């Protein structure tokens, strides 16, 4: 009797061809933010089915696929929503949707799968709107101050025309206006308010190091994984790059990007507007840390060719632990001849903790001495770079974004470019 009822129950179950599955995303996946996924099962059969779903997503989106339950009524699309939090940037391939379903009697179960493969791009983390508004308000205040205190004769932004005076540079004569008026007319310039800003990202092996970051769930329905989440230094650098690009574009500057490893990974010439910001975010999503040492001098030569005029350069990198002077310092010195350089070295928090800890045995003593020597060498290298005119920062990754934005606003306020 049990076998007979099971056979009848199985014959009543809809065939896999009578089920339709789909997957949709509520927002673009980004680091340090939740993404809601909606699964839809449409049952074209005549029986209510109880489904167990396993969505095959890459490890960059979910550490381990979960089994989800869903009840599908005939001719009525059944929807299920769940949340994931990405851990790595870039393009990732999603897999199939696996479905196990049975009738209300539960005697027979059928298996099916739906080819929901697609390419999903995970973007860098974006700062919260409240935090960004503080920097935008300060940028607006600085811009108003610069407008009130315009200095004529400085910079290369055209301000007005006036009659030629003895001692004026002949290169500033406007010959078209001179021909119209019949007397020499010269151009008058003012300090530039719109500057090119370059974001240079090191994608070498040192940027693969992972540091702990604190995650706060934004919805009570999502439970974070136990323990601190790990994010690479390059992920923190990309987050800072997006925040600086938003602030610089709001301030009227043009923003460019150069991400490099052993070769040039991403290159974007300075531009403005929402479309340019979107293109920059797309480029940052594809920046990947490499296993080898980055070629800093190649990036320096490329940047000097792309930007011959004076600009502000934000260079986010790390210093290799070597007895010789790191190559990145030589590249930074070359840029200082022409540009204003904000050189940011990302420290490793674990090394700082070892250096400050009180040793309890001989092994910890040697570890602390080595960590203190590394910290002292970094401090000496950055001090020498600062003496040559660079703006230098040695920061833990969590404090990177706020410090860089504050430094950028200081550069704007002092009209250093």
Order of alpha helices (4+ residues) and beta strands (2+ residues): alpha-beta-beta-beta-beta-beta-beta-beta-beta-beta-alpha-beta-alpha-beta-beta-beta-beta-alpha-beta-beta-alpha-alpha-beta-alpha-beta-alpha-alpha-beta-alpha
